[in-house]
Amino acid sequence: MAKRFGVDDVIKYIFLPDGIESDLEDGDDDEEKMYVDDDLVDPDYNPAQDINAGQLEIEVEESGSIDEKEDQVLLSCISSETDAEEDQTNTQQKKKYRWRKKPYTFPDVSFKGEFSTPPDEIPTPLQYFKLFLNDDCMAYIAEQTNCYALAKDGKVVGTSAKEIEQFFGILLFTGMFPCRAYTTYWSNFSRFPLIADIMSRNRFQDHLRYIHFNNNAEMKARDHPDYDPLFKVSPLLKRLRDAMSQLEPEERHSVDEQMIPFKGRSGIKQYIKNKPHHWGFKVFARAGMSGMIYDFMVYTGKAMKLPGNLGVAGNVVMRLVNNLPEDKNFKVYFDNWFSSVDLVCLLKQQNIWSVGTIRSNRLKGCTLKTDKELKQHGRGSLDYKCDDTEGVSIVKWCDNKAVHLISTYCSIDPADKCKRWSVAEKKRIDVERPYVVKEYNQHMGGVGLCDMMLELYRTDIRSKKWYMRIVYYCLDVAVLNAWLLYRRHLAQNNQPSYLPLKDFRSSIASALTLAGKQKIKKRGRPSLNDESTCSSKKTKKALPVTDVRYDGLHHWPHHIAKRMRCRYCPSGYTRVQCSKCLVGLCLNERNNCFMAFHTK
């Protein structure tokens, strides 16, 4: 026969060990003594409601032990309390929005920031570049490079900050004059003096092999919770991001992803189908309308830790806009991979206004016309709804396809017309366009503009180190940001003319390789550049390929002003040169090297 327990019995089993009532005596005052604290907090407190609404009855077999009874009762109570807490948490996280089709109330979003006065004397390109990668950064890289070479191979590289600058200057030159193999710059067939006269090929290879940016002894193991996949380059990334944070931001910013081209082996390599470079390292960046990058982060995979509860995409946006000053009314634009209703509301709380496309499954209950209904009204048809409490507007516009847009500062008005190609009419027609679409199209392309300018002179030197691609990216971004800052200062001073990016980058590269440095010392005989000597030419002429040398066509001797060494006999000097092979050859009474050279 089962024994029934009332509320009083259950409370005794839960709160008192082994059913013992301690100092309390049986009587009417026991319950009042046990709940004296709850009575003080809430006079209407009912202890029976904590267990269940109503009389709780639990059947326990008489053969069971007292401990088993207590465990069953305790587990039942804990389970009910946990369910109640989860329901409360879900209710707090599930925010309700009231969508209504009514005129949108436009907030005051006038920009309250401005750029400071530019310097009276415009700095040099090198000085702009060193705002991002300064002398301390070069000295740190040189120190880590020397330590790494000694620890790995026991080799004393003995590099310095000046030599690291020369190495970076050569990398900038290679982006402007790309070659499939970097050894081509030192080859006799295609020697490039701007590079070959600065650093020898072997010395360049040593720097490419041993250059380092962090101490490997401080690297955490892969299974460590604080393991950083970007540890190898984290000091360089931090230095560049800190420098970017000091830039005065523009009013409008776009958040988008970039790709650093890379097809080697790396655990953080990504594949994006719709990018020009499908394989590489994914970078999330925040750029202004000018293309200047103000913050970025390299994506390291799903395990990347970011603060916030908006998902990876929303947390990325909040991380990138973290450095924007509040109460300045900045505007941020992003695509449907990032956007959500919760994200734009959270940005609005920081006085950061936003516009973005949004996916149809993230509308938080906002029901709009279907694609079929909009297409029946033709191109330019739309539907919209607003939430007055949060000040959010969602617009669905039909162009070739239907697209959803969300904004916290604009909606459909004032509408205008845009030109679109009509396949049926074979001409461009006017299509009604809501204002939010115009805002998005005009200001979303900052990161894309940056990508285009980076691609013009991208540094591309093959290396066995996967992280060197990220280093090249940082180098190119530093040059691009320096150029855009230089153009901003000229515009503020009403100076319309400026150096093109090509010339600006060339000036930085030349200054890095030559400013405060000397060229490598030549071995062997002195050059003809020294007027006091008349020895071999500065660059040794390469022999023509065999097919040209022995083709028997248009090889004519002609006289030159300065004598040069004969390429056939070991000790001869001559003033006769082959017009096609461009090599000096003896042609006199004693030697006819000209004929011998061209005879197979």
C-alpha positions as CSV (number, residue, x, y, z in Angstrom):
1,M,0.0,0.0,0.0
2,A,1.3,3.4,-1.0
3,K,1.8,6.2,1.5
4,R,0.7,9.7,0.6
5,F,2.8,12.8,1.5
6,G,1.4,16.2,1.9
7,V,3.2,19.6,1.4
8,D,4.4,19.7,5.0
9,D,6.0,16.3,4.7
10,V,7.7,17.1,1.4
11,I,9.2,20.3,2.8
12,K,10.6,18.5,5.7
13,Y,12.3,16.0,3.5
14,I,13.8,18.7,1.2
15,F,15.0,21.1,3.8
16,L,15.9,18.9,6.7
17,P,18.4,16.1,6.5
18,D,17.0,12.5,7.0
19,G,13.6,13.9,7.8
20,I,14.7,15.1,11.2
21,E,13.1,18.4,12.4
22,S,16.2,19.6,14.2
23,D,15.3,22.1,17.0
24,L,11.8,22.6,15.7
25,E,9.0,20.9,17.7
26,D,5.8,19.6,16.2
27,G,3.1,22.2,16.4
28,D,1.4,25.0,14.5
29,D,4.4,27.3,14.7
30,D,6.8,25.1,12.8
31,E,5.9,26.3,9.3
32,E,6.0,29.9,10.4
33,K,9.5,29.5,11.8
34,M,10.8,27.8,8.7
35,Y,9.6,30.6,6.3
36,V,10.3,33.6,8.4
37,D,12.8,35.0,5.8
38,D,10.4,34.6,2.9
39,D,7.7,36.4,4.9
40,L,9.9,39.4,5.3
41,V,10.6,39.6,1.6
42,D,7.1,39.0,0.4
43,P,4.1,39.2,2.8
44,D,1.9,37.4,0.2
45,Y,4.4,34.5,-0.2
46,N,2.8,31.1,-0.3
47,P,5.3,28.3,0.3
48,A,3.2,25.7,-1.4
49,Q,3.5,27.5,-4.7
50,D,7.3,26.9,-4.8
51,I,6.7,23.2,-5.0
52,N,3.7,23.3,-7.3
53,A,0.4,25.2,-7.8
54,G,-1.9,23.1,-5.6
55,Q,-1.4,20.2,-3.3
56,L,1.6,18.1,-4.2
57,E,1.2,14.4,-3.6
58,I,3.9,11.8,-4.2
59,E,3.4,8.1,-3.9
60,V,6.2,6.1,-2.5
61,E,6.3,2.4,-1.9
62,E,6.5,1.7,1.8
63,S,9.3,-0.8,1.1
64,G,11.5,2.1,-0.2
65,S,14.0,3.8,1.9
66,I,13.8,7.3,3.2
67,D,16.9,8.4,1.1
68,E,15.2,7.2,-2.1
69,K,12.1,9.2,-1.2
70,E,14.2,12.3,-0.6
71,D,16.0,11.9,-4.0
72,Q,12.8,11.5,-6.0
73,V,11.3,14.6,-4.4
74,L,14.4,16.7,-4.8
75,L,14.9,15.8,-8.5
76,S,11.3,16.6,-9.2
77,C,11.6,20.1,-7.7
78,I,14.9,20.8,-9.4
79,S,13.5,19.8,-12.8
80,S,10.5,22.1,-12.4
81,E,12.7,25.1,-11.3
82,T,15.0,24.6,-14.2
83,D,12.2,24.5,-16.7
84,A,10.8,27.8,-15.2
85,E,14.2,29.5,-15.5
86,E,14.6,28.4,-19.1
87,D,11.2,29.7,-20.0
88,Q,12.0,33.0,-18.4
89,T,15.3,33.3,-20.3
90,N,13.7,32.4,-23.6
91,T,11.0,35.1,-23.0
92,Q,13.7,37.7,-22.4
93,Q,15.7,36.8,-25.5
94,K,12.6,36.6,-27.8
95,K,11.9,40.2,-28.3
96,K,8.6,41.1,-29.9
97,Y,8.3,43.7,-32.7
98,R,5.1,45.5,-33.7
99,W,5.2,45.9,-37.5
100,R,2.8,48.4,-39.0
101,K,2.4,49.8,-42.5
102,K,2.6,53.5,-41.7
103,P,4.7,56.6,-42.5
104,Y,8.2,56.3,-41.2
105,T,9.4,58.9,-38.6
106,F,12.9,60.1,-39.7
107,P,15.3,60.6,-36.8
108,D,18.0,63.3,-36.7
109,V,21.1,61.7,-38.1
110,S,23.2,64.7,-39.0
111,F,26.9,64.0,-38.7
112,K,28.6,65.6,-35.7
113,G,32.2,64.9,-36.5
114,E,34.8,66.6,-38.6
115,F,38.4,66.1,-39.7
116,S,41.1,68.0,-37.9
117,T,43.3,70.6,-39.6
118,P,45.9,69.0,-41.9
119,P,49.6,69.8,-41.4
120,D,50.8,73.0,-43.1
121,E,53.6,71.1,-44.9
122,I,52.4,67.8,-46.5
123,P,54.6,64.9,-45.2
124,T,56.6,62.7,-47.6
125,P,55.2,59.4,-48.7
126,L,57.6,57.6,-46.4
127,Q,56.4,59.6,-43.4
128,Y,52.8,58.7,-44.2
129,F,53.8,55.0,-44.5
130,K,55.5,55.1,-41.1
131,L,52.3,56.2,-39.4
132,F,51.3,52.6,-39.8
133,L,54.6,50.6,-39.7
134,N,57.1,52.8,-37.8
135,D,60.7,52.3,-36.8
136,D,59.9,50.5,-33.6
137,C,58.0,47.9,-35.6
138,M,60.9,47.4,-38.0
139,A,63.3,47.0,-35.0
140,Y,61.1,44.4,-33.4
141,I,60.9,42.4,-36.6
142,A,64.7,42.5,-37.0
143,E,65.1,41.3,-33.4
144,Q,62.7,38.4,-33.9
145,T,64.3,37.5,-37.2
146,N,67.7,37.3,-35.7
147,C,66.4,35.2,-32.8
148,Y,64.6,32.8,-35.0
149,A,67.5,32.2,-37.4
150,L,69.8,31.5,-34.5
151,A,67.3,29.1,-32.8
152,K,66.4,27.3,-36.0
153,D,69.7,26.8,-37.8
154,G,72.3,28.4,-35.6
155,K,72.9,31.0,-38.2
156,V,73.8,34.6,-37.4
157,V,71.8,36.6,-39.9
158,G,72.6,39.9,-38.3
159,T,69.8,41.9,-39.9
160,S,68.8,45.4,-38.7
161,A,65.8,47.6,-38.9
162,K,67.3,49.4,-41.9
163,E,67.7,46.1,-43.7
164,I,64.2,45.1,-42.9
165,E,63.1,48.3,-44.5
166,Q,65.1,47.5,-47.6
167,F,63.4,44.0,-47.7
168,F,60.0,45.6,-47.5
169,G,60.9,48.1,-50.1
170,I,61.9,45.3,-52.5
171,L,58.5,43.6,-51.8
172,L,56.8,46.8,-52.8
173,F,58.8,47.0,-56.0
174,T,57.8,43.4,-56.8
175,G,54.1,44.3,-56.6
176,M,54.7,47.0,-59.2
177,F,56.9,44.9,-61.5
178,P,55.7,41.3,-60.9
179,C,57.6,38.2,-62.1
180,R,56.7,34.6,-61.9
181,A,60.0,33.8,-60.0
182,Y,61.6,36.4,-57.8
183,T,65.1,35.2,-58.8
184,T,64.4,36.8,-62.2
185,Y,65.2,40.2,-60.7
186,W,68.8,39.1,-60.2
187,S,69.1,37.1,-63.4
188,N,71.6,38.2,-66.1
189,F,68.9,38.0,-68.7
190,S,66.4,40.2,-66.9
191,R,68.3,42.0,-64.1
192,F,66.3,44.7,-62.3
193,P,68.7,47.3,-60.9
194,L,66.1,48.9,-58.5
195,I,66.1,45.5,-56.7
196,A,69.4,43.9,-57.6
197,D,71.5,46.9,-56.6
198,I,69.9,47.1,-53.2
199,M,70.3,43.6,-51.9
200,S,71.9,40.5,-53.2
201,R,69.8,37.5,-54.1
202,N,71.2,35.3,-51.4
203,R,70.7,38.0,-48.8
204,F,67.0,38.4,-49.9
205,Q,66.5,34.7,-49.7
206,D,67.9,34.7,-46.1
207,H,65.4,37.4,-45.1
208,L,62.5,35.5,-46.8
209,R,63.5,32.3,-45.0
210,Y,64.1,33.7,-41.5
211,I,61.8,36.7,-41.2
212,H,59.8,36.4,-38.1
213,F,57.2,38.5,-36.2
214,N,56.8,36.8,-32.8
215,N,58.6,34.6,-30.3
216,N,57.8,30.9,-30.9
217,A,58.7,30.1,-27.3
218,E,55.5,31.9,-26.2
219,M,53.2,30.0,-28.6
220,K,50.4,28.0,-27.0
221,A,49.7,24.4,-28.0
222,R,46.9,23.7,-30.4
223,D,44.7,22.0,-27.7
224,H,45.2,25.0,-25.3
225,P,42.0,27.1,-24.8
226,D,44.0,30.3,-25.5
227,Y,45.6,29.0,-28.7
228,D,45.8,31.7,-31.4
229,P,46.0,30.5,-35.0
230,L,47.4,33.9,-36.0
231,F,50.1,33.9,-33.3
232,K,52.9,34.1,-35.9
233,V,51.7,37.6,-37.1
234,S,49.7,38.8,-34.2
235,P,52.1,41.6,-33.2
236,L,52.1,43.0,-36.8
237,L,48.3,42.8,-36.9
238,K,48.0,44.5,-33.6
239,R,50.4,47.3,-34.6
240,L,48.5,48.0,-37.8
241,R,45.1,47.9,-36.2
242,D,46.3,50.3,-33.4
243,A,47.5,52.7,-36.1
244,M,44.2,52.5,-37.9
245,S,42.3,53.3,-34.8
246,Q,44.1,56.6,-34.6
247,L,42.7,57.7,-38.0
248,E,39.8,60.1,-38.0
249,P,36.9,58.2,-39.3
250,E,34.6,59.2,-42.1
251,E,30.8,59.5,-41.7
252,R,29.9,56.4,-43.7
253,H,31.4,53.0,-43.3
254,S,30.8,49.7,-45.0
255,V,31.5,46.2,-43.5
256,D,32.3,43.4,-45.9
257,E,34.7,40.5,-46.4
258,Q,37.9,40.4,-48.4
259,M,40.1,37.6,-49.6
260,I,43.8,37.3,-49.3
261,P,44.8,34.9,-52.2
262,F,46.4,31.7,-50.9
263,K,46.2,28.1,-52.1
264,G,48.8,26.5,-49.8
265,R,48.2,24.5,-46.7
266,S,46.6,26.2,-43.7
267,G,43.9,25.4,-41.2
268,I,42.3,28.8,-41.6
269,K,42.1,28.8,-45.4
270,Q,38.6,29.5,-46.7
271,Y,36.7,29.0,-50.0
272,I,34.3,31.6,-51.3
273,K,32.6,30.8,-54.6
274,N,31.6,34.3,-55.6
275,K,35.0,36.0,-55.0
276,P,37.5,36.7,-57.7
277,H,40.0,34.7,-55.6
278,H,38.1,31.7,-54.5
279,W,40.8,30.3,-52.1
280,G,42.6,32.3,-49.4
281,F,42.3,33.9,-46.0
282,K,39.0,35.6,-45.2
283,V,39.2,39.1,-43.8
284,F,36.3,41.1,-42.4
285,A,37.0,44.8,-42.9
286,R,35.4,48.1,-42.1
287,A,36.2,50.8,-44.7
288,G,35.1,54.3,-45.5
289,M,33.7,55.5,-48.8
290,S,37.2,56.5,-49.9
291,G,38.4,52.9,-49.6
292,M,40.5,53.5,-46.4
293,I,40.4,50.6,-44.0
294,Y,39.7,51.6,-40.4
295,D,39.6,48.1,-38.8
296,F,39.9,44.5,-39.9
297,M,40.1,41.0,-38.5
298,V,41.3,37.7,-40.1
299,Y,38.7,35.0,-39.8
300,T,40.1,31.9,-38.2
301,G,37.2,29.5,-38.4
302,K,34.1,28.6,-36.4
303,A,36.1,28.4,-33.2
304,M,36.9,32.1,-33.3
305,K,35.9,33.7,-30.0
306,L,33.9,36.9,-30.2
307,P,31.9,38.7,-27.5
308,G,28.2,39.0,-28.0
309,N,25.1,36.9,-28.7
310,L,24.2,38.0,-32.2
311,G,25.9,35.0,-33.9
312,V,29.2,35.1,-35.8
313,A,28.1,37.6,-38.4
314,G,26.5,40.1,-36.0
315,N,29.4,39.8,-33.5
316,V,31.8,40.6,-36.3
317,V,30.0,43.9,-37.0
318,M,29.9,44.9,-33.4
319,R,33.7,44.1,-33.1
320,L,34.6,46.2,-36.1
321,V,32.5,49.2,-35.1
322,N,33.8,49.1,-31.5
323,N,36.3,51.9,-32.1
324,L,33.8,54.3,-33.6
325,P,33.1,57.3,-31.2
326,E,29.6,57.3,-29.8
327,D,27.1,60.2,-30.3
328,K,28.6,61.2,-33.7
329,N,25.9,59.7,-35.8
330,F,28.1,57.4,-38.0
331,K,26.4,55.3,-40.7
332,V,27.3,51.7,-41.3
333,Y,26.3,49.5,-44.3
334,F,26.5,45.8,-44.6
335,D,25.0,43.0,-46.7
336,N,22.5,40.2,-45.8
337,W,25.2,37.9,-44.4
338,F,25.7,40.3,-41.5
339,S,22.4,42.0,-41.0
340,S,19.6,41.2,-38.5
341,V,16.9,43.1,-36.7
342,D,18.6,42.7,-33.4
343,L,21.9,43.9,-34.8
344,V,20.5,47.2,-36.2
345,C,18.7,47.8,-33.0
346,L,21.8,47.3,-30.9
347,L,23.8,49.6,-33.2
348,K,21.1,52.3,-32.8
349,Q,21.5,52.2,-29.1
350,Q,25.1,53.4,-29.7
351,N,23.9,56.1,-32.0
352,I,25.3,54.2,-35.0
353,W,22.7,54.2,-37.9
354,S,22.7,51.4,-40.4
355,V,21.3,50.2,-43.7
356,G,21.6,46.7,-45.1
357,T,20.1,44.0,-47.1
358,I,18.5,41.3,-45.0
359,R,17.5,37.7,-45.6
360,S,13.8,36.8,-45.6
361,N,14.2,34.4,-42.7
362,R,15.5,37.1,-40.4
363,L,12.5,39.5,-40.5
364,K,11.3,38.8,-36.9
365,G,7.6,38.3,-37.9
366,C,7.4,41.1,-40.5
367,T,5.1,39.8,-43.2
368,L,5.3,41.5,-46.6
369,K,3.9,40.8,-50.0
370,T,5.2,37.8,-51.8
371,D,7.5,37.9,-54.8
372,K,4.6,36.8,-57.1
373,E,2.4,39.7,-55.9
374,L,5.1,42.3,-56.4
375,K,6.0,41.0,-59.9
376,Q,2.4,41.3,-60.9
377,H,2.8,45.1,-60.4
378,G,6.0,45.2,-62.4
379,R,9.5,46.5,-61.7
380,G,9.7,49.1,-59.0
381,S,6.9,47.8,-56.9
382,L,7.5,47.6,-53.2
383,D,6.0,46.8,-49.8
384,Y,7.2,48.0,-46.4
385,K,6.5,48.0,-42.7
386,C,7.9,49.9,-39.7
387,D,8.3,49.3,-36.0
388,D,7.8,52.7,-34.2
389,T,9.2,51.4,-30.9
390,E,12.6,50.5,-32.3
391,G,12.5,52.9,-35.2
392,V,13.2,50.1,-37.7
393,S,12.0,50.0,-41.3
394,I,11.9,47.0,-43.6
395,V,11.4,47.4,-47.3
396,K,10.8,44.8,-50.0
397,W,11.6,46.1,-53.5
398,C,11.1,44.3,-56.8
399,D,13.7,44.9,-59.5
400,N,14.8,41.9,-61.5
401,K,14.3,40.0,-58.3
402,A,12.8,41.0,-54.9
403,V,15.2,42.2,-52.3
404,H,14.7,43.0,-48.6
405,L,16.4,46.0,-47.0
406,I,16.4,47.1,-43.3
407,S,17.3,50.5,-41.9
408,T,17.2,52.6,-38.7
409,Y,17.3,56.0,-40.3
410,C,15.6,55.9,-43.8
411,S,12.7,54.1,-45.6
412,I,10.9,54.5,-49.0
413,D,10.7,58.3,-49.1
414,P,11.9,60.4,-50.8
415,A,11.7,58.0,-53.8
416,D,13.4,58.6,-57.1
417,K,13.9,56.9,-60.5
418,C,16.9,54.8,-61.7
419,K,17.8,53.5,-65.1
420,R,17.4,49.8,-65.8
421,W,17.7,47.8,-69.0
422,S,14.5,46.3,-70.2
423,V,14.9,43.1,-72.2
424,A,11.4,43.3,-73.6
425,E,11.7,46.9,-74.8
426,K,15.4,46.7,-75.7
427,K,16.3,49.9,-74.0
428,R,16.9,51.5,-70.7
429,I,13.8,52.5,-68.7
430,D,13.0,54.4,-65.6
431,V,12.2,52.3,-62.5
432,E,10.8,53.7,-59.3
433,R,13.4,53.3,-56.5
434,P,12.9,53.8,-52.7
435,Y,15.3,56.0,-50.9
436,V,16.8,53.1,-48.8
437,V,18.0,51.4,-52.0
438,K,19.7,54.5,-53.1
439,E,21.5,54.9,-49.8
440,Y,22.7,51.3,-49.8
441,N,23.9,51.4,-53.4
442,Q,25.8,54.7,-53.0
443,H,27.6,53.9,-49.7
444,M,28.1,50.1,-49.6
445,G,31.2,49.9,-51.9
446,G,34.0,51.0,-49.6
447,V,35.5,47.6,-49.0
448,G,35.1,46.7,-52.7
449,L,36.9,49.9,-53.7
450,C,39.7,49.0,-51.3
451,D,39.9,45.5,-52.9
452,M,40.2,47.0,-56.4
453,M,43.0,49.3,-55.4
454,L,44.9,46.5,-53.6
455,E,44.7,44.3,-56.6
456,L,46.4,46.9,-58.8
457,Y,49.8,46.4,-57.2
458,R,49.4,43.3,-54.9
459,T,52.6,41.9,-53.5
460,D,52.9,38.3,-54.7
461,I,56.2,36.6,-53.8
462,R,56.0,32.8,-53.2
463,S,57.1,31.7,-49.7
464,K,57.0,28.4,-47.8
465,K,55.5,30.3,-44.8
466,W,51.7,30.5,-45.0
467,Y,51.5,33.7,-42.9
468,M,53.6,35.7,-45.4
469,R,50.5,36.3,-47.4
470,I,49.0,38.1,-44.4
471,V,52.2,40.1,-44.1
472,Y,52.0,41.1,-47.7
473,Y,48.4,42.1,-47.1
474,C,49.4,44.3,-44.2
475,L,52.1,45.9,-46.2
476,D,49.8,46.7,-49.1
477,V,47.0,48.0,-46.8
478,A,49.6,50.3,-45.1
479,V,50.6,51.8,-48.4
480,L,47.0,52.2,-49.6
481,N,45.9,53.9,-46.3
482,A,48.9,56.2,-46.4
483,W,48.0,57.3,-50.0
484,L,44.4,57.9,-49.1
485,L,45.3,59.9,-46.0
486,Y,47.7,61.9,-48.2
487,R,44.9,62.6,-50.7
488,R,42.6,63.7,-47.8
489,H,45.1,66.2,-46.6
490,L,45.6,67.6,-50.1
491,A,41.8,68.0,-50.5
492,Q,41.6,69.8,-47.2
493,N,44.3,72.2,-48.4
494,N,42.4,72.7,-51.8
495,Q,45.3,71.1,-53.7
496,P,43.7,69.2,-56.6
497,S,46.9,67.6,-58.0
498,Y,48.3,64.5,-56.3
499,L,50.7,61.6,-56.9
500,P,49.0,58.6,-58.4
501,L,49.1,55.4,-56.4
502,K,51.8,54.0,-58.6
503,D,54.1,56.9,-58.1
504,F,53.3,57.1,-54.4
505,R,54.1,53.4,-53.9
506,S,57.3,53.8,-55.9
507,S,58.4,56.7,-53.7
508,I,57.8,54.7,-50.6
509,A,59.7,51.7,-52.0
510,S,62.7,53.9,-53.1
511,A,62.8,55.6,-49.8
512,L,62.7,52.3,-47.9
513,T,65.6,50.9,-49.9
514,L,67.8,54.0,-50.1
515,A,67.0,56.6,-47.4
516,G,69.8,56.5,-44.9
517,K,71.4,53.4,-46.5
518,Q,74.0,52.5,-49.0
519,K,73.9,50.1,-51.9
520,I,75.6,46.7,-51.7
521,K,79.3,46.8,-52.4
522,K,80.2,45.3,-55.8
523,R,82.8,42.6,-56.0
524,G,85.4,42.4,-58.8
525,R,86.5,45.2,-61.1
526,P,85.2,48.7,-60.6
527,S,82.3,49.9,-62.8
528,L,82.6,52.2,-65.8
529,N,80.5,54.7,-63.9
530,D,83.8,55.8,-62.3
531,E,85.2,58.1,-65.0
532,S,88.8,57.4,-63.9
533,T,88.6,53.9,-65.1
534,C,87.7,52.2,-68.3
535,S,87.0,48.6,-67.5
536,S,84.0,46.4,-67.8
537,K,80.5,47.7,-68.0
538,K,78.3,48.1,-64.9
539,T,76.1,45.2,-65.9
540,K,77.5,42.2,-67.7
541,K,75.6,41.6,-70.9
542,A,73.9,38.3,-71.1
543,L,74.6,35.9,-73.9
544,P,71.9,35.6,-76.5
545,V,70.0,32.4,-76.7
546,T,71.4,29.8,-79.1
547,D,68.7,30.2,-81.8
548,V,69.5,33.9,-82.1
549,R,73.3,33.5,-81.8
550,Y,73.6,31.2,-84.8
551,D,70.7,32.3,-87.0
552,G,73.1,34.1,-89.4
553,L,70.8,37.1,-89.9
554,H,71.5,40.8,-89.2
555,H,74.6,40.3,-87.1
556,W,76.5,43.5,-88.0
557,P,79.5,44.9,-86.3
558,H,79.4,48.5,-85.3
559,H,81.8,50.9,-83.5
560,I,81.1,52.1,-79.9
561,A,82.6,54.9,-78.0
562,K,83.6,53.1,-74.9
563,R,85.5,49.8,-75.1
564,M,84.1,46.7,-73.5
565,R,85.3,43.2,-72.7
566,C,85.1,40.6,-75.5
567,R,82.6,37.9,-74.7
568,Y,84.5,35.3,-76.7
569,C,88.2,35.6,-75.8
570,P,89.0,35.9,-72.0
571,S,91.4,38.8,-72.1
572,G,90.4,41.0,-75.0
573,Y,89.0,44.5,-75.0
574,T,87.2,45.9,-78.0
575,R,85.2,48.8,-79.4
576,V,83.2,46.6,-81.7
577,Q,79.7,45.3,-80.8
578,C,77.3,43.0,-82.5
579,S,74.2,45.0,-83.5
580,K,71.9,42.1,-82.7
581,C,73.5,40.2,-79.8
582,L,74.7,43.5,-78.1
583,V,77.9,41.9,-76.9
584,G,81.5,43.1,-77.5
585,L,83.7,41.0,-79.8
586,C,87.2,41.4,-81.1
587,L,87.6,42.2,-84.8
588,N,91.2,43.2,-85.7
589,E,94.3,41.9,-87.5
590,R,95.1,39.4,-84.8
591,N,91.7,38.1,-83.6
592,N,88.4,37.7,-85.4
593,C,86.2,36.7,-82.5
594,F,83.2,38.2,-84.3
595,M,83.1,35.4,-86.8
596,A,84.1,32.7,-84.3
597,F,81.3,33.7,-81.9
598,H,78.6,33.4,-84.6
599,T,79.9,30.2,-86.1
600,K,78.4,27.0,-84.6
